[in-house]
Amino acid sequence: MIKVTLTNEILRYITEIEKNRYRVSAVKLSRSVAGRLRKNSKKKSSYASNKIEGNPLSETQADEVIERDERKHFLKPEQEIRNYFLAMNYLEEKTKKKEKLTKKLILDVQKYVEKGASQEKIGLRGPMPPGVLFAVYDSQTGTPDYIPPEYSDIPGLLDELVEYVNTTDDHPLIVAAIVHYQLVTIHPFEDGNGRTARLMSGYILDINGYGFNGIGSLEEFFAYDVNEYYESIQMGLPALYYSGRNDPPHPEIWINYFLRMVRLYSDKVCELSEGSRQEEVGGSLSYLKGKEKELLLFLITHYKREFTPIEVSREFDVTNKTIINRLSVLAKNGFVEPIMVKERIRSYKLSDFTQSHEKELIKSLK
């Protein structure tokens, strides 16, 4: 198990990520916009995580595969993309319940990742035939890049990892980095280890409040430079698990890399969230005419409570019916909400959208 000493660099990354976490929490997006961003982010993650493993599909092709009718036949690269997306949906539901990490959860996620594969590739790997070495081989030279632990050690190593996650006082960002490293290094499955590791470390971030509302793709940053990603995990250690990878002497190599990627990812989430908020406000206002915008600005600046058309009409020196017509347009576009009494509109109030976007709306309306 990795033992991490908090260095100044690690603490700096954690501080920067915390600042971005606060920035994102201050941005209130509508349900529809947040849902669209989350779905696009899951698509991007499904593409990027499989790209790391050598999946040949382009991002556009991956997007099309996810949207395709699930009853159609899929080629292996297409199935891999869809599997990752389904695994993310599964973990999204688990995140809502904040389910703690268990061995079963890890196995269930790998089952999603390998959906459609032969039965021997699903679940923990078993013994190899006599004279055959289980290893990760270099595709060019055929030599072992990594020789993971014996299959008989895997259950105990996973139990140790699960116990660590559920009992440690380490910062959640550190825990996520360790989960990622340990699952790749334990290599408990015949296939799907890297994808499962990325999904499970993302899950640790999510249940601890560092998933940034499901917006943005951490996998995208790992995929930018696959060589750096693998070199950081390997830490320059020998290929054999028992020769140092079980207890790396300089775990900060991986921790620093992981936190730097999370920092870059969180920067992108801030950019996406704040940009979408401005876009959402501008798009909503585009449906209003001049008089309706004038009324909306007046309501935002003068009413924090309920109001009636008659009292507003006096302020504008127009008929009650004119204000009712303008309020109808504002209600239709989500800026105000009617308050009903016995199926009749008694009064109006500013919508949650208007209240949460007050500053941006005032700036755009002036």
C-alpha positions in Angstrom: 0.0 0.0 0.0 1.3 3.5 -0.9 2.3 5.6 2.1 2.2 9.3 1.2 4.1 12.1 2.9 2.5 15.5 2.3 5.0 17.7 0.5 4.6 21.4 -0.2 3.9 20.6 -3.8 1.1 18.2 -2.9 -0.4 20.7 -0.5 -0.3 23.4 -3.2 -2.2 21.2 -5.6 -4.8 20.4 -3.0 -5.2 24.1 -2.2 -5.7 25.0 -5.8 -8.2 22.2 -6.4 -10.1 23.3 -3.3 -10.3 26.9 -4.7 -11.7 25.6 -7.9 -14.2 23.4 -6.0 -15.5 26.6 -4.3 -15.7 28.4 -7.6 -17.8 25.7 -9.2 -20.1 25.4 -6.1 -20.9 29.1 -6.6 -22.2 28.6 -10.1 -25.9 27.6 -10.2 -26.9 26.0 -13.4 -30.4 25.0 -14.5 -31.2 21.3 -14.4 -31.3 21.0 -18.2 -27.9 22.7 -18.7 -26.2 20.7 -15.9 -27.7 17.5 -17.4 -26.4 18.4 -20.9 -22.9 19.1 -19.5 -22.9 15.9 -17.5 -23.9 13.7 -20.5 -21.3 15.4 -22.7 -18.6 14.9 -20.0 -19.5 11.1 -19.7 -19.2 10.8 -23.5 -15.8 12.5 -23.4 -14.6 10.3 -20.5 -15.8 7.1 -22.3 -13.8 8.1 -25.4 -10.6 9.2 -23.5 -10.4 6.3 -21.1 -10.7 3.8 -24.0 -8.2 5.8 -26.1 -5.6 5.3 -23.4 -6.1 1.5 -24.0 -5.6 1.9 -27.7 -9.3 2.0 -28.8 -9.2 3.2 -32.5 -12.5 5.1 -32.6 -12.5 8.9 -33.1 -14.3 11.1 -30.6 -17.1 11.7 -33.1 -17.5 8.0 -33.7 -17.5 7.3 -30.0 -20.3 9.9 -29.5 -22.4 8.3 -32.3 -21.9 4.9 -30.8 -23.3 6.0 -27.4 -26.4 7.5 -29.0 -27.0 4.5 -31.2 -29.9 2.1 -30.6 -28.7 -0.4 -28.0 -30.4 -3.3 -29.8 -28.0 -3.0 -32.7 -24.8 -5.1 -33.1 -21.6 -3.5 -31.9 -18.0 -4.2 -32.9 -15.5 -4.7 -30.0 -14.2 -1.0 -30.0 -17.8 0.3 -30.1 -18.8 -2.0 -27.3 -15.9 -0.8 -25.1 -17.1 2.8 -25.5 -20.7 1.9 -24.6 -19.6 -0.2 -21.7 -17.6 2.7 -20.1 -20.6 5.0 -20.5 -22.9 2.4 -18.9 -20.4 2.0 -16.0 -20.4 5.7 -15.4 -24.2 5.8 -15.3 -24.1 2.9 -12.8 -21.6 4.7 -10.6 -23.7 7.9 -10.9 -26.5 6.1 -9.2 -24.2 4.7 -6.5 -22.8 8.3 -5.9 -26.3 9.6 -5.1 -26.5 7.0 -2.3 -22.8 7.7 -1.3 -22.2 3.9 -1.2 -18.8 3.1 0.3 -16.2 1.3 -1.6 -16.5 -2.5 -1.5 -14.9 -5.4 -3.3 -18.3 -6.2 -4.9 -18.6 -2.6 -6.2 -15.2 -3.0 -7.9 -16.2 -6.3 -9.4 -19.5 -5.0 -10.6 -17.8 -2.1 -12.4 -15.3 -4.4 -14.1 -18.3 -6.5 -15.2 -19.8 -3.4 -16.9 -16.4 -2.6 -18.5 -16.1 -6.1 -19.9 -19.7 -6.6 -20.9 -19.9 -8.8 -24.0 -16.4 -10.3 -23.4 -15.7 -14.0 -22.8 -16.6 -15.2 -19.4 -13.0 -15.7 -18.3 -12.3 -12.0 -18.7 -15.0 -11.1 -16.2 -14.1 -11.2 -12.5 -10.8 -11.9 -10.7 -8.1 -13.6 -12.8 -7.2 -17.1 -11.9 -4.1 -19.3 -12.4 -2.3 -19.5 -15.7 -1.4 -22.8 -17.5 1.9 -24.3 -16.5 4.9 -22.4 -18.0 2.8 -19.4 -19.0 3.5 -16.0 -17.3 0.7 -13.5 -16.8 2.2 -10.2 -17.6 1.5 -6.9 -19.5 3.6 -7.3 -22.6 5.2 -4.6 -24.9 3.3 -4.8 -28.2 6.5 -4.1 -30.1 9.2 -6.2 -28.4 7.0 -8.8 -26.7 8.9 -8.4 -23.5 7.0 -8.0 -20.1 6.4 -4.3 -19.2 4.8 -5.3 -16.0 4.4 -8.6 -14.0 1.6 -8.2 -11.5 1.2 -10.1 -8.2 0.2 -13.8 -8.1 -3.5 -14.4 -8.6 -3.7 -16.0 -5.1 -2.6 -12.6 -3.5 -5.3 -10.6 -5.3 -8.3 -11.1 -2.8 -6.1 -10.1 0.2 -4.7 -7.0 -1.6 -8.2 -5.8 -2.6 -9.4 -6.3 1.0 -6.5 -4.2 2.2 -7.3 -1.5 -0.3 -11.0 -1.4 0.6 -10.2 -1.3 4.3 -7.8 1.6 3.7 -10.4 3.6 1.8 -13.0 3.1 4.5 -10.8 3.8 7.5 -8.1 6.3 6.4 -7.9 10.0 7.5 -6.0 10.8 4.3 -7.4 13.7 2.1 -10.0 12.3 -0.4 -7.7 13.5 -3.3 -4.9 11.4 -2.0 -7.3 8.5 -1.5 -8.5 8.7 -5.1 -4.9 8.7 -6.4 -4.0 5.7 -4.3 -7.1 3.8 -5.4 -6.1 4.5 -9.0 -2.5 3.3 -8.5 -3.4 0.2 -6.4 -6.0 -1.1 -8.9 -3.7 -0.7 -11.9 -0.8 -2.2 -9.9 -2.7 -5.1 -8.3 -4.1 -5.8 -11.8 -6.8 -8.0 -10.4 -8.5 -8.8 -13.8 -7.4 -10.4 -17.0 -8.7 -7.3 -18.8 -10.2 -3.9 -18.0 -7.8 -3.0 -15.2 -7.0 0.5 -16.3 -10.5 1.5 -17.1 -11.8 0.1 -13.8 -9.1 2.0 -11.9 -10.0 5.3 -13.6 -13.7 4.7 -12.9 -13.1 3.8 -9.2 -10.8 6.7 -8.5 -13.4 8.9 -10.1 -16.0 7.4 -7.8 -13.9 8.2 -4.8 -13.7 11.8 -6.0 -17.5 11.9 -6.6 -18.6 10.6 -3.2 -16.3 13.0 -1.4 -17.5 16.1 -3.3 -14.6 16.4 -5.7 -16.4 15.2 -8.8 -17.5 18.7 -9.7 -21.1 17.7 -10.2 -20.2 15.3 -13.0 -19.0 18.1 -15.2 -15.7 17.7 -17.1 -13.6 14.7 -17.9 -10.5 13.8 -15.8 -9.8 10.9 -18.2 -9.4 13.5 -21.0 -6.3 14.9 -19.2 -4.8 11.4 -18.6 -5.2 10.7 -22.4 -3.5 13.9 -23.5 -0.1 12.3 -23.0 -0.4 8.5 -22.5 3.3 8.0 -22.1 3.5 10.5 -19.2 0.5 8.7 -17.6 2.1 5.3 -17.8 5.6 6.6 -16.8 4.0 8.2 -13.7 2.3 5.0 -12.6 5.5 2.9 -13.2 7.7 5.4 -11.3 10.8 4.0 -12.9 10.4 0.8 -10.9 11.3 -2.8 -12.0 8.6 -4.7 -14.0 8.0 -7.2 -11.2 5.3 -6.2 -8.6 7.3 -7.7 -5.7 10.4 -5.7 -6.6 9.1 -2.3 -5.5 5.7 -1.6 -7.0 4.0 -3.1 -3.9 5.6 -0.4 -1.8 7.1 2.3 -4.1 9.9 4.4 -2.5 8.8 7.6 -4.2 5.0 7.6 -4.4 5.0 11.4 -4.8 5.9 10.8 -8.4 2.4 9.4 -9.1 0.6 11.6 -6.5 2.0 14.8 -8.0 1.0 13.7 -11.5 -2.5 12.7 -10.4 -3.1 15.9 -8.5 -1.8 18.0 -11.4 -4.3 16.3 -13.7 -7.1 16.9 -11.3 -6.0 20.6 -11.0 -6.1 21.0 -14.8 -9.4 19.1 -14.9 -10.9 21.4 -12.2 -9.7 24.5 -14.1 -11.6 23.2 -17.2 -14.7 22.6 -15.1 -14.7 26.2 -13.8 -14.4 27.4 -17.4 -17.3 25.1 -18.6 -19.6 26.0 -15.7 -19.0 29.7 -15.8 -19.2 29.8 -19.6 -22.4 27.8 -19.6 -24.0 30.1 -17.0 -23.3 33.2 -19.1 -24.6 31.3 -22.2 -27.7 30.2 -20.3 -28.6 33.8 -19.3 -27.9 35.2 -22.7 -29.9 32.5 -24.4 -32.9 33.0 -22.1 -33.0 36.8 -22.5 -33.0 36.4 -26.3 -36.6 35.4 -26.2 -37.7 38.7 -24.6 -38.6 42.0 -26.2 -37.6 45.4 -25.0 -40.6 46.1 -22.8 -40.4 42.6 -21.2 -36.7 43.1 -20.5 -37.5 46.4 -18.9 -40.1 44.8 -16.7 -37.8 42.0 -15.7 -35.0 44.4 -14.6 -37.6 46.4 -12.6 -38.8 43.3 -10.8 -35.3 42.0 -10.0 -34.3 45.3 -8.5 -37.5 46.1 -6.7 -39.2 42.8 -5.6 -37.7 40.2 -3.3 -41.2 39.0 -2.4 -44.5 38.3 -4.1 -46.1 40.9 -6.3 -49.4 41.5 -8.1 -49.9 42.8 -11.7 -52.0 45.6 -10.4 -49.2 47.0 -8.1 -46.6 46.7 -10.9 -49.0 48.4 -13.4 -49.1 51.5 -11.2 -45.3 51.8 -11.3 -45.3 51.6 -15.1 -48.4 53.7 -15.6 -49.9 51.1 -17.9 -53.0 48.9 -17.7 -53.2 45.8 -15.6 -53.8 43.7 -18.7 -50.5 45.0 -20.3 -48.5 43.9 -17.2 -50.3 40.5 -17.2 -49.4 39.9 -20.8 -45.7 40.8 -20.2 -45.6 38.6 -17.0 -47.1 35.7 -19.1 -44.0 36.0 -21.4 -41.6 36.1 -18.4 -43.3 33.1 -16.9 -43.2 31.1 -20.1 -39.4 31.7 -20.3 -38.8 30.8 -16.7 -38.1 34.2 -15.1 -41.2 34.5 -12.9 -43.6 32.0 -11.4 -47.3 32.4 -10.9 -48.7 31.7 -7.4 -52.0 29.9 -7.7 -55.0 30.0 -5.4 -58.0 27.9 -6.3 -56.7 27.5 -9.9 -56.4 31.3 -10.3 -53.2 33.4 -10.4 -53.2 35.4 -7.2 -49.7 36.9 -7.6 -46.2 36.2 -9.0 -42.7 35.8 -7.6 -39.2 35.7 -9.1 -38.2 32.2 -10.2 -35.3 30.3 -8.7 -33.4 30.7 -12.0 -33.8 34.5 -11.8 -32.8 34.7 -8.2 -29.7 32.6 -8.6 -28.6 34.5 -11.8 -29.5 37.9 -10.4 -26.1 39.6 -11.0 -25.7 38.3 -14.6 -29.3 39.2 -15.5 -28.9 42.8 -14.1 -25.6 43.2 -16.0 -27.2 41.9 -19.3 -30.4 43.9 -18.9 -28.8 47.3 -18.2 
